[in-house]
């Protein structure tokens, strides 16, 4: 089964409303309530999937961050081990200390840069997912408001014409 995108369902709803039969002399349209409810049910079915996808993206970002932190710690441990092995003689000790400090600093900078990059990517992904969900919910809200307003006005007009006919 092809994956249904919420934008496709909203476009289908919009197309349906644009092509629906018009009530003569009014700016109203006749709609099939069951069909619109079916489209709304599709939207409800799609939303949890998109939320699940956003959650998966966040989980993947967390795993990447953990991996980067682990690699940074490993690099620091490796640098410490290497520095320990280099300590044998006084002249070599001075050189080893300087080299170990350089390696530790470099590893720390690389680890910090990778963590910062992962955090930035995770934040961007989180914000994009939140913005996407908010925009979808806003589109649904606007469409539902339009539908509700149209149905209410059609009902009011129908009741008014019924009252006038009496």
Secondary structure, DSSP 4 states (H G I P E B T S, - for coil): -PPPPHHHHHHHHHHHHHHSEEPTTSS-EE--HHHHHHHHHHHHHHHHHHHHHHHHHHHHHHHHHHHHHHHHHHHHHHHHHHHHHH-SSHHHHHHHHHHHHHHHHHHHHHHHHHHHHHHHHHHHHHHHHHHHHHHHHHHHHHHHHHHHHHHHHHHHHHHHHHHHH-
